[in-house]
Every structure is written in structure tokens, then in C-alpha cells.
Amino acid sequence: MAAADSPSAALRRDLCTRGIRLAGKMRADVLDLLDAYVEQQGLDASASVAAVEGVPLAAVERWDEQTGTQRLLQNLAAYRAFRALLAQMLEEQREQLGEAEAGLGRALAALLLQVSAFAYHLEELLRLESRGVPGEEEEEEEEDGPPPPPRLSLFEQKLRGLGVLRELAQWAVRSVRDLRQLAKPSPATGAAPGLAESP
């Protein structure tokens, strides 16, 4: 069994390392986009934004007590939420400005692709950890399901966008920490409970 665990541990480390690089690049791109967004939307960079509905918060209590699977599940849920929020921002951006500010739209679209790729990467890690990605079915149903959120004023949309980008930058930092933690060899190097169970 030890021989079978070793390639799995190496694959996990490799996926974590690649995930850390992806999250680092995503954070740099989010920060660049934040500067452009604030300038283009005419906002104050130090503007205080209240918690935005639907935006997952990166801060967590008792972070060091979480299991690897808990970390991955929280990250995946967050990036799925950001994928929907960024798609909404992109749609609103196109409605507001059309092609007038194509650069910002392209940057948002590129960030949306990065978030989607990172969510897929997390799904791969979860499959390795626990042989399945909870919530895939629910996510497909959600696409038809919940009613659209109430229309916000233009200024509220701008502030919400600022809140989304700021929190996404925080999540990128948290994801790097989570993946570094996950990449550490576990004290008991036996098979993880999820992998030990037969289907």
C-alpha cells in the first residue's frame, strides 16, 4: 500500500505547487485590475465597502484547525461564487460602457477565465483527496435556479465590483496559505480516510 501512496503524495504536492503559482499570478492580476477599475469607475481607492452580499469572506477563525479537505471545499465554494460574481460584473460592464472601455472588459474576462481554471484545479485536488467533488450537481441546478439579484444603482454596482475584487485578492492570499498547508507531508502518511474507503 505504501508504494501506491507515494505517487499520490507526489501528485498532490505537484498539484499544490501549480495551484500556488496560479493563485499568485491571479492575485497580481487582481491587484492590477483593481487599480484600473478604481480609476475607470471614478472611485476612491481607499473607499470603504461594506460586506457585499454573496461574496465569500477569506478570513476564517481557527484556520490552523481545518483539515485539507475542509480547506479545499471552502476554496472551491468561494471560487465558484467569484465565477458567478465576475460574470455578472462583466455583463454590467458591457451594458454600462459597451465597447467604450474594452480594456477593462478584457481584463475582467481574463480574470474570469483564471478563476474558472483555478476552480477546476481545486476540483482535481479534491478528487485526489476524496474521490469526488461535492456540489457539482447542485451547481448545475443553481444555474437555472435562484432568481436574479435585485437591480443595483450604477454607483452600488461600482462599489460591489470594488468589494468583489478586493475580497478575491484576499482569497488568492488565503489559497496560497491553504495549498502550502496541504502540500506539507501529513504526520500519519497512511491513506487518507476518503481514499481508504472502497466505493
LUMBA-456498 format. One line per 8 residues: number of its first residue (from 1); their letters; for each residue x, y, z of C-alpha. Coordinates in steps of 0.001 Angstrom, whole numbers, plus 500000, padded with zeros to 6 digits. Layout:
NUM	a	X,Y,Z ~ ...
***
This chain:
1	maaadsps	500000,500000,500000 ~ 502919,502367,500756 ~ 504058,502112,497148 ~ 500589,503201,495976 ~ 500507,506147,498420 ~ 503820,507612,497305 ~ 502804,508609,493732 ~ 499578,510024,495173
9	aalrrdlc	501554,512183,497628 ~ 503861,513338,494821 ~ 500867,514204,492619 ~ 499274,516113,495479 ~ 502491,518125,496025 ~ 502720,518839,492292 ~ 499084,519999,492115 ~ 499582,522176,495205
17	trgirlag	502734,523746,493749 ~ 500980,524535,490472 ~ 497970,525850,492399 ~ 500215,528173,494431 ~ 501672,529579,491198 ~ 498180,530046,489724 ~ 496923,531802,492870 ~ 499991,534067,492973
25	kmradvld	499514,535086,489335 ~ 495799,535600,489915 ~ 496476,537892,492895 ~ 498923,540008,490862 ~ 496348,540314,488069 ~ 493553,541183,490529 ~ 495683,543964,492047 ~ 496450,545371,488581
33	lldayveq	492769,545193,487688 ~ 491794,546862,490977 ~ 493933,549902,490098 ~ 492404,550130,486625 ~ 488889,549531,487966 ~ 489120,552267,490615 ~ 490463,554743,488071 ~ 487989,553879,485307
41	qgldasas	484973,553855,487638 ~ 485978,557146,489272 ~ 486172,555616,492754 ~ 488421,556487,495675 ~ 490998,553694,496151 ~ 490540,553955,499927 ~ 486726,553776,499723 ~ 485243,551631,502455
49	vaavegvp	482974,548896,501144 ~ 480571,547091,503458 ~ 480368,543312,503203 ~ 478937,542520,499789 ~ 476091,540027,499626 ~ 477153,536783,498001 ~ 480889,537491,498345 ~ 482600,534821,500464
57	laaverwd	484952,536221,503119 ~ 488532,534952,503120 ~ 489017,535475,506848 ~ 488349,532387,508929 ~ 488512,531554,512626 ~ 490670,528643,513749 ~ 492291,528395,510323 ~ 495008,526059,511614
65	eqtgtqrl	492430,523517,512822 ~ 490946,522873,509387 ~ 491559,519644,507516 ~ 492903,519652,503982 ~ 489509,518656,502602 ~ 487762,521475,504508 ~ 490250,523961,503075 ~ 489684,522718,499544
73	lqnlaayr	485894,522711,499892 ~ 485841,526294,501204 ~ 488184,527448,498449 ~ 486135,525719,495774 ~ 482862,527212,497056 ~ 484475,530663,497114 ~ 485843,530486,493574 ~ 482544,529170,492236
81	afrallaq	480880,532218,493833 ~ 483525,534544,492365 ~ 482999,532988,488938 ~ 479311,533975,489064 ~ 480065,537433,490502 ~ 482711,538228,487885 ~ 480412,537064,485078 ~ 477758,539439,486436
89	mleeqreq	480293,542289,486675 ~ 481377,541664,483098 ~ 477782,541761,481872 ~ 477104,545005,483763 ~ 480335,546498,482437 ~ 479259,545788,478865 ~ 475805,547302,479494 ~ 477266,550461,481053
97	lgeaeagl	480102,551148,478669 ~ 479629,548993,475608 ~ 482914,548988,473755 ~ 483986,552354,475199 ~ 486194,550727,477822 ~ 487140,547467,476144 ~ 490403,547168,478096 ~ 488642,546809,481435
105	gralaall	486199,544301,479950 ~ 489065,542219,478546 ~ 490843,542266,481908 ~ 487647,541159,483682 ~ 487117,538382,481118 ~ 490724,537206,481558 ~ 490301,537174,485342 ~ 487066,535205,484982
113	lqvsafay	488986,532587,482977 ~ 491674,532422,485676 ~ 489082,531958,488415 ~ 487389,529186,486390 ~ 490740,527464,485776 ~ 491622,527709,489459 ~ 488240,526255,490475 ~ 488896,523344,488082
121	hleellrl	492360,522898,489636 ~ 490785,522735,493101 ~ 488309,520133,491836 ~ 491251,517998,490664 ~ 492827,518252,494109 ~ 489526,517355,495779 ~ 489151,514295,493562 ~ 492615,513218,494640
129	esrgvpge	491765,513823,498310 ~ 488280,512351,498487 ~ 487322,510802,495148 ~ 484665,513261,494188 ~ 483690,516888,494159 ~ 480628,517564,496293 ~ 478251,520102,494886 ~ 478805,519552,491162
137	eeeeeeed	475162,518524,490714 ~ 473887,521367,492902 ~ 475969,523885,490956 ~ 474397,522769,487669 ~ 470912,523124,489173 ~ 471769,526556,490578 ~ 472415,527882,487078 ~ 468662,527698,486346
145	gppppprl	467525,528109,489940 ~ 467897,531265,492005 ~ 466175,534424,490836 ~ 468457,537241,489673 ~ 469526,539637,492441 ~ 467697,542969,492715 ~ 468964,545648,490342 ~ 471512,547934,491944
153	slfeqklr	472113,551553,491084 ~ 475156,552277,488944 ~ 477101,553515,491983 ~ 476136,550417,494008 ~ 477307,548222,491134 ~ 480654,550014,491107 ~ 481076,549618,494869 ~ 480057,545958,494735
161	glgvlrel	482639,545394,491987 ~ 485290,547008,494167 ~ 484293,544735,497070 ~ 484390,541631,494846 ~ 487890,542402,493544 ~ 489265,543261,496989 ~ 487934,540053,498510 ~ 489168,537989,495548
169	aqwavrsv	492677,539365,496182 ~ 492347,538223,499827 ~ 491175,534782,498710 ~ 494209,534416,496460 ~ 496426,535007,499520 ~ 494407,532523,501581 ~ 494528,529935,498785 ~ 498326,530097,498725
177	rdlrqlak	498381,529521,502504 ~ 495863,526667,502237 ~ 497767,524954,499437 ~ 501094,525311,501243 ~ 499496,523692,504281 ~ 498049,520920,502120 ~ 501410,520278,500431 ~ 503105,519547,503773
185	pspatgaa	503564,515848,504393 ~ 500971,514707,506928 ~ 502275,513210,510215 ~ 500435,509950,509524 ~ 501386,509165,505951 ~ 498877,506304,505620 ~ 495978,506517,503198 ~ 493582,509354,503861
193	pglaesp	490184,508206,505202 ~ 488488,509198,501959 ~ 490944,507148,499918 ~ 490800,504135,502239 ~ 487067,503628,501781 ~ 486043,501380,498963 ~ 483249,502692,496748
***
